[in-house]
Amino acid sequence: MSARLELAFPDGPPEGSVLAIGARAGDDLSPLTPAATTIQQGHATDHAALSARGWTVAPQVERDGFDAAVVMLPRAKSLARARIAHAAARLAPDAPLWIDGQKHDGVDSILKEMRRLAPVDEVHSKAHGKIFRVRVPAGEWLPDDWAARPAQVAPGFVTRPGVFSADGIDPGSALLVRHLPDRLPTRLVDLGAGWGWLAAQALRRPGVEVIHLVEAEHAALESARDNIDDARARFHWADGRDFTLPEPVNGVIMNPPFHDGRRADPGLGAAFIASAARLLTGAGHLWMVANRHLPYETELSRHFATVAEIGGDNRFKIIQASGAGRAAGRKGARK
């Protein structure tokens, strides 16, 4: 992305105020000026890292009147369209809207769509992607369904574009719910809570006095707030890998992520396992679902005294673990 951003602004930063949507922690944003740029970034970790670098960052930017905008395309097409619609709504007619993306994230498809809708120029190709400029037309020029709106995916549940399992209940989470005990611990954490379906099912079981929903994606957490109207629920916009509480809990449920963009990264799930162990009392329990091929048993055995597969199918495995912090000297998971 950085090489293409330099192609877009070869003579220095754009004039006036700039809205940048989707910039991530490691991006080279040197062609932009921090004092004139506002970044919209809804992932808690990227948000914190960009803020630490001196950028003005918000999970959602609603003010208008920007002089230019840059949209970094995500993998999900619905989210890409939503970002473009949001950026365009913040600009005056004829303002420049730059759109940057990788080929494998669908930039060619978006470029084709935009050429049917608005004047497009300054198309640059580099580093397996493109960046191009759109001159924002006056009036309503984008399809109405591009705007990010909550969409009902199950009775009483809504999601937003780009969140995990945005089209319906994740089958792994559904399988995990079927293997939870009839009565749950009093103090629960749902690590990587997404749009709240798993936590909502836990709240239907007796025993729960409080449940902490921990989710790094702001849009997913906002959906969870829409979906759960229960005084026992606490919502935390945070990365599950380093989330802490003042006091330990006696139950953790989770369907941890294992992708960073397109790249599979089992280390994400391993970090969630370590986090669950830190949050739990020694007598507490972890219930998690994972894709069957993911090698989590060794990591579980490092952090828990007892690890057992309690269910699953050809796609998923359901694991229960207990004895957090008492795993020293153990040689492997009990199946």
C-alpha positions in Angstrom: 0.0 0.0 0.0 2.8 2.5 0.9 4.3 2.4 -2.6 0.9 3.1 -4.2 0.2 5.9 -1.7 3.4 7.6 -2.9 2.2 7.3 -6.5 -1.0 9.0 -5.6 0.7 11.9 -3.9 4.1 12.4 -5.7 4.3 16.1 -5.0 3.7 15.8 -1.2 0.7 15.5 1.0 -2.8 16.4 -0.3 -4.1 19.8 0.5 -6.5 20.2 3.4 -8.0 17.6 5.7 -7.9 13.9 4.8 -10.0 11.0 6.0 -8.2 7.7 5.8 -10.3 4.6 6.3 -8.8 1.2 7.0 -5.2 2.0 7.6 -3.5 -0.6 9.7 -0.8 -0.6 12.4 2.2 -1.4 10.1 1.2 0.8 7.1 3.6 3.4 5.9 1.5 6.5 5.9 4.4 9.0 5.3 2.8 10.6 2.2 0.1 11.9 4.6 0.4 14.6 7.3 -0.7 13.5 10.8 -1.9 17.0 11.7 -4.3 17.0 8.8 -5.4 13.3 8.7 -8.0 11.5 10.6 -7.9 7.7 10.5 -11.0 5.5 10.8 -9.9 2.1 12.2 -12.3 -0.2 14.1 -9.8 -2.9 15.1 -8.7 -2.2 18.7 -5.1 -3.3 18.2 -4.5 -1.3 15.0 -6.3 1.7 16.6 -4.0 1.6 19.6 -0.8 1.2 17.5 -1.7 4.1 15.1 -2.6 6.3 18.1 0.8 5.5 19.6 2.4 6.7 16.4 0.7 10.1 16.7 -2.2 9.7 14.3 -5.7 10.9 15.2 -7.8 7.7 15.1 -11.4 6.9 15.8 -13.4 3.7 15.4 -16.1 5.6 13.4 -15.8 9.1 11.9 -19.1 10.9 11.4 -18.1 14.5 10.7 -18.3 15.9 7.2 -16.2 18.5 5.3 -13.0 16.5 4.6 -11.1 17.8 1.6 -10.0 14.3 0.5 -10.3 10.7 1.5 -8.3 7.5 1.1 -10.0 4.1 1.4 -7.9 0.9 2.0 -10.0 -2.0 0.7 -10.6 -5.0 2.9 -11.2 -8.5 1.8 -15.0 -8.5 2.3 -16.7 -6.8 -0.6 -19.6 -5.6 1.5 -17.2 -3.9 3.9 -15.3 -2.4 1.0 -18.5 -0.9 -0.4 -19.5 0.4 3.0 -16.1 2.1 3.5 -16.4 3.8 0.1 -20.0 5.0 0.8 -18.9 6.3 4.2 -15.9 8.2 2.8 -18.0 9.6 0.0 -20.6 10.9 2.4 -17.9 12.9 4.2 -16.7 14.7 1.1 -18.0 17.6 -1.0 -18.8 17.1 -4.7 -15.7 17.0 -6.9 -13.5 16.1 -3.9 -10.9 13.4 -4.6 -11.6 9.9 -3.2 -8.6 7.6 -3.5 -9.2 3.9 -3.3 -6.3 1.5 -2.7 -6.3 -2.3 -2.7 -4.6 -5.6 -3.5 -5.7 -7.7 -6.5 -6.5 -10.6 -4.2 -8.8 -8.3 -2.2 -10.9 -7.4 -5.3 -9.6 -4.0 -6.3 -10.1 -4.7 -10.0 -13.8 -5.5 -9.4 -14.2 -2.3 -7.3 -12.5 -0.3 -10.0 -14.9 -1.7 -12.6 -17.9 -0.8 -10.4 -16.7 2.7 -9.7 -16.1 3.5 -13.4 -19.8 2.8 -14.0 -20.7 5.2 -11.2 -18.3 8.2 -11.2 -15.4 9.8 -13.1 -12.2 7.8 -12.4 -8.7 8.8 -13.2 -5.1 8.5 -11.9 -5.1 4.7 -11.9 -1.7 3.4 -10.7 -0.6 -0.3 -10.5 2.1 -1.5 -8.2 2.9 -4.2 -5.7 0.1 -6.6 -6.9 -2.5 -3.9 -6.5 -4.0 -0.6 -7.7 -4.8 2.9 -6.3 -7.1 5.1 -8.3 -8.9 8.4 -7.8 -12.6 9.1 -8.0 -14.1 12.6 -8.4 -17.1 12.5 -6.1 -20.3 13.4 -8.1 -23.0 15.6 -6.6 -26.2 14.0 -5.3 -27.0 10.4 -4.6 -24.6 8.5 -6.8 -23.9 5.3 -5.0 -26.3 2.3 -4.7 -28.3 2.6 -1.5 -27.3 -0.8 -0.3 -23.6 0.1 -0.1 -24.1 2.0 3.1 -23.3 0.0 6.3 -26.5 -0.9 8.1 -27.3 -3.6 10.6 -28.8 -6.6 8.8 -30.9 -9.3 10.6 -29.2 -12.7 10.2 -31.3 -14.7 12.8 -34.3 -13.8 14.9 -33.3 -11.0 17.2 -29.7 -10.8 15.9 -28.1 -8.3 13.6 -24.6 -8.0 12.1 -22.7 -5.3 10.2 -20.6 -5.6 7.0 -17.2 -7.2 7.4 -17.7 -8.9 10.8 -16.9 -12.5 11.3 -19.8 -14.8 10.2 -21.8 -11.8 9.1 -24.2 -13.9 7.1 -25.4 -16.2 9.9 -24.6 -18.2 13.0 -21.1 -19.7 12.8 -21.4 -23.6 12.8 -18.5 -23.9 15.2 -20.2 -21.7 17.8 -23.4 -23.6 17.3 -21.6 -26.8 18.0 -19.9 -25.4 21.1 -23.3 -24.3 22.6 -24.5 -27.8 22.3 -21.7 -29.0 24.5 -21.8 -26.4 27.2 -23.0 -27.7 30.6 -26.6 -27.0 31.6 -25.4 -24.8 34.4 -22.6 -22.3 33.7 -20.1 -20.6 36.1 -21.2 -17.3 37.7 -18.5 -15.1 36.1 -17.9 -15.7 32.4 -15.7 -14.2 29.7 -16.5 -14.6 26.0 -13.1 -14.0 24.3 -13.6 -12.9 20.7 -17.3 -12.4 21.2 -18.1 -11.3 17.7 -21.7 -10.1 17.3 -22.8 -11.8 20.5 -24.6 -14.9 19.6 -22.5 -17.3 21.8 -22.7 -15.0 24.8 -26.5 -14.7 24.3 -26.9 -18.4 24.4 -24.7 -18.6 27.6 -27.0 -16.0 29.2 -30.0 -18.4 28.7 -28.4 -21.0 31.0 -28.7 -20.8 34.8 -25.8 -19.7 36.9 -24.4 -16.8 35.0 -24.2 -13.6 37.0 -22.0 -11.6 34.7 -20.5 -12.2 31.3 -17.7 -10.1 29.7 -17.9 -9.8 25.9 -14.4 -9.1 24.6 -14.2 -8.2 20.9 -11.5 -6.3 18.9 -13.7 -5.3 16.0 -15.8 -2.3 16.9 -18.5 -3.1 14.3 -18.9 -6.6 15.8 -19.1 -5.2 19.3 -21.7 -2.6 18.3 -23.7 -5.5 16.8 -23.4 -7.4 20.1 -24.7 -4.4 22.0 -27.7 -4.4 19.6 -28.2 -8.1 20.2 -27.9 -8.4 23.9 -30.1 -6.3 26.2 -29.1 -7.9 29.5 -27.8 -6.1 32.6 -25.4 -9.0 33.2 -23.5 -8.3 30.0 -20.3 -6.2 30.0 -18.9 -5.0 26.6 -15.2 -4.5 26.1 -13.6 -3.2 22.9 -10.3 -4.9 23.3 -7.9 -7.6 21.9 -8.6 -10.9 23.5 -4.9 -11.7 23.5 -4.1 -9.2 26.2 -7.4 -8.5 27.9 -7.3 -8.4 31.7 -9.8 -8.0 34.5 -9.2 -6.9 38.1 -10.4 -10.2 39.4 -10.3 -13.7 37.9 -13.3 -15.4 36.5 -14.5 -19.0 36.8 -15.5 -19.6 33.1 -14.3 -18.7 29.6 -16.0 -19.6 26.4 -14.5 -18.9 23.0 -14.3 -19.5 19.3 -10.9 -17.9 18.7 -9.9 -16.5 15.4 -7.1 -18.1 13.3 -6.8 -15.8 10.3 -5.1 -12.4 10.0 -6.7 -11.2 6.8 -6.1 -14.0 4.3 -3.2 -15.5 6.2 -3.9 -18.5 8.5 -2.2 -17.8 11.8 -2.7 -20.6 14.5 -0.7 -18.3 16.8 -3.8 -16.2 17.3 -5.7 -19.1 18.9 -2.6 -20.0 21.0 -2.6 -16.5 22.3 -6.3 -16.7 23.2 -5.6 -19.9 25.1 -2.9 -18.2 27.1 -5.2 -15.3 27.8 -8.0 -17.6 28.9 -5.6 -19.2 31.4 -4.6 -15.8 32.8 -8.2 -14.8 33.3 -9.3 -18.0 35.0 -9.1 -19.2 38.6 -7.4 -22.5 39.1 -10.8 -24.1 39.6 -12.3 -22.4 36.5 -13.1 -24.0 33.2 -12.5 -23.1 29.5 -14.8 -24.3 26.8 -13.6 -23.7 23.2 -14.3 -24.7 19.7 -11.5 -25.0 17.0 -11.2 -26.3 13.5 -10.1 -29.9 13.8 -6.8 -29.4 12.0 -5.5 -26.7 14.3 -2.7 -27.9 16.7 -3.9 -26.4 19.9 -3.5 -29.4 22.3 0.2 -28.6 23.1 -0.6 -25.0 23.9 -3.5 -26.1 26.1 -1.3 -28.5 28.0 1.2 -25.7 28.7 -1.5 -23.7 30.5 -4.0 -26.2 31.9 -3.7 -29.3 34.1 -6.7 -31.1 32.5 -7.5 -30.9 28.8 -10.2 -33.1 27.1 -12.0 -33.2 23.8 -15.6 -33.5 24.8 -17.2 -33.4 21.3 -16.9 -32.5 17.7 -17.3 -33.6 14.1 -15.2 -33.9 11.0 -14.7 -30.1 10.9 -14.6 -29.0 14.6 -13.4 -30.2 18.0 -14.9 -29.0 21.3 -12.3 -28.8 24.1 -12.8 -28.4 27.8 -9.8 -27.4 30.0 -9.4 -26.7 33.7 -6.6 -26.2 36.3 -5.2 -23.0 34.8 -1.7 -22.4 35.9 -1.1 -25.9 37.1 0.3 -27.5 34.0 3.9 -27.7 34.9 5.5 -31.1 34.1 2.6 -32.4 32.0 3.6 -34.1 28.7 0.4 -33.7 26.6 -3.3 -33.3 26.3 -5.7 -36.0 27.5 -8.0 -36.9 24.7 
